Amino acid sequence: MAHPALVRPRRAAPVLVCRKCLKRSDDPKALNKALWKAIKHALKSHDGAGHGAGEKPARVVMTSCFGLCPKRAVVVTGGVRAARGEYVLVSAAEDVPSALALLRDDPNGPR
């Protein structure tokens, strides 16, 4: 019988976005586009720092409801933050880069 193996993909951890919140937001297309641009920009900025050699950008995954349901924001999470049950609320497309930075920052330091 084969033993379980730990695998680390070349792709960054996915960014999870509540589909219901995004649909109810003021400008869902602009917010979705801002997410993609910020993810690609973050990957390019890490290439110069020696990170990201052969790394692919994170995927944006639309999920079902997280149960938070803010009035005028979209719930976003991913990576270590998702494992801890921490979420970021994004209300405008210009807030996306800082929200993704919050998701990447690990308060306990690098692994």
N, C-alpha and C positions, 0 to 999 in steps of 0.2 A: 504494500500500500504506500502511496506517495505521501510525503510529509508536507504540511502547509508551508508556503514560502512567502516571505515578506517582499513586496515589490514596490518600488518607488517610481512613479511615472515621470516622464520628462515634462509633463504639463503641470502647471501650477494648480493649486486646489481650486475647484470650481466656485464661482460666485453664485449664490442662491438668491433668487428674487421672487417675491410673492407675486404670482400672476394676477391675483384678484386686486391687490393694491395698485399694481402697475396699470391695470385696465381702468381703475377709478381715478388715476392721477390726472392732472390738468393737461399734460402733454406727454403721453406715453411713448410716442415715437422719439421725441427729443431725448427723453430719459434713457431709453434703450440704446440709442445711438451714442450718447455720452458715456454709458457703461463700456461699450465696445472700444471707443476711442481711448478712454482712460486705461483700460486693461492693456491695450497694445502699446500705449505710451509708457506705461510702467515697465513693460518688458524691455522696450528699447533703452530706457534709462538705466536698467540693471545690466545691460550688455556691456557697457563701458566699465562697470565695476567688477568685472570678472564673473558675474553671475550670468545665468541664462545661456551658457554655451550649449546649444542644441535644445534649449528649453522652448516649449510652445506656450502661447498665451492661454490663460485660464478660460474655461468655457463659462458662459452665462447660462444658467439652468433655471427655467421658470418652474416654480413649484406650486403646490397647493397652499392653502392658507396656513400661516404660522400661528394664528389665533391672537395676534396683537391688534390688528385692524385700526391703525391710526387714521385720523380724519383726513389729513392733507399731506400724507407722506407714504413712501414705499418702503417696505421692510426688506433689508438686504443683509445677508450673512455669508460666511464661508470660512473654510479652513479651521484653524484652532478656535476662532470665535464661535463657530457653529457648534463645535464639540462642547464648548462651555455654556451654550445656551445664551450667547450674547448676540444682539442684533443692532444694526445701524439703521436709522430712519433717514431717508433722503427725500427732500421735498422739491428740489429743483435740479435741473441738469448741471448747473454750475457747482453743485455740492458733491457731485459724484467723485471727483479725484480725492477730495479729503475723506470721503466715506471709505473708498478703497484703501487709502493709507491707514485708516483706523483698523480695517480688517487685516491688513498685512502686519501691523505692529503687534508684537507679542510682548505683553508686560513682564513675562517671566524670562525674557531674553531669547537669544537664538537657541535652536535645538542642539 
